Amino acid sequence: IKRYDVVVFQPDGSIFLVVECKQPNVPISQTVFDQIARYNLTLKANYLMVTNGLNHYFCQMDFEKESYLFLNDIPNYNSIEK
């Protein structure tokens, strides 16, 4: 069973953002990104966030290239094309 820490839905029911939360003593590593990327294979969120409460990383999915692009900040929900 997969457990998701935070899932933010859009009004149409699609998933806007998935957040993976780790404890502050857990460094954010490639393994953590691999975990959330595996979750997102089924969720299909456009945005991902990983945090340990001290460090936060945001990325936007590129489904065509099967990759993600790191962002400087979490996107403003109201500014995103829906």
C-alpha positions as CSV (number, residue, x, y, z in Angstrom):
1,I,0.0,0.0,0.0
2,K,1.3,3.4,-0.9
3,R,0.7,6.3,1.4
4,Y,1.0,9.8,0.2
5,D,1.9,12.6,2.6
6,V,0.0,15.4,0.9
7,V,-2.0,15.4,-2.3
8,V,-3.6,18.7,-3.6
9,F,-6.5,18.3,-6.0
10,Q,-7.8,20.7,-8.6
11,P,-11.5,21.4,-8.8
12,D,-11.9,18.9,-11.6
13,G,-10.5,16.1,-9.4
14,S,-7.1,15.9,-11.1
15,I,-4.0,16.1,-9.0
16,F,-2.2,19.4,-8.9
17,L,0.6,18.7,-6.4
18,V,2.1,15.7,-4.5
19,V,4.3,16.4,-1.4
20,E,6.7,14.0,0.1
21,C,7.6,14.9,3.7
22,K,10.6,13.6,5.5
23,Q,11.9,14.2,9.1
24,P,14.4,17.1,9.5
25,N,17.3,14.7,10.1
26,V,16.6,12.9,6.7
27,P,18.6,14.5,3.9
28,I,16.8,15.1,0.6
29,S,18.5,12.7,-1.8
30,Q,18.0,11.2,-5.2
31,T,16.3,8.2,-3.4
32,V,13.6,10.6,-2.1
33,F,13.0,12.0,-5.5
34,D,12.8,8.5,-7.0
35,Q,10.2,7.6,-4.3
36,I,7.9,10.5,-5.2
37,A,8.5,10.0,-9.0
38,R,7.3,6.3,-8.5
39,Y,4.2,7.6,-6.7
40,N,3.6,10.0,-9.5
41,L,3.6,7.3,-12.2
42,T,0.0,6.5,-11.1
43,L,-1.0,9.9,-9.7
44,K,0.1,12.0,-12.7
45,A,0.5,15.3,-10.7
46,N,1.9,18.2,-12.6
47,Y,4.0,19.4,-9.7
48,L,6.0,17.6,-7.0
49,M,7.5,18.9,-3.7
50,V,9.9,17.2,-1.4
51,T,10.7,18.7,2.1
52,N,12.3,17.7,5.3
53,G,11.0,20.9,7.0
54,L,14.4,22.6,6.5
55,N,15.0,22.2,2.8
56,H,12.2,22.3,0.2
57,Y,12.5,21.3,-3.5
58,F,9.8,21.9,-6.1
59,C,9.6,20.5,-9.6
60,Q,7.3,20.5,-12.6
61,M,6.7,17.3,-14.5
62,D,7.5,16.9,-18.2
63,F,5.6,13.8,-19.1
64,E,6.8,13.9,-22.7
65,K,10.4,13.7,-21.7
66,E,9.7,11.6,-18.6
67,S,11.6,14.0,-16.5
68,Y,11.1,16.9,-14.1
69,L,12.3,20.5,-14.1
70,F,13.3,22.0,-10.8
71,L,11.6,25.3,-9.8
72,N,12.8,28.0,-7.5
73,D,9.5,28.1,-5.6
74,I,6.1,26.3,-5.5
75,P,3.9,27.6,-8.3
76,N,1.0,29.9,-7.4
77,Y,-2.1,27.8,-7.9
78,N,-4.1,30.7,-9.3
79,S,-1.5,31.5,-12.0
80,I,-1.4,27.9,-13.4
81,E,-3.4,27.1,-16.6
82,K,-6.0,24.6,-15.8
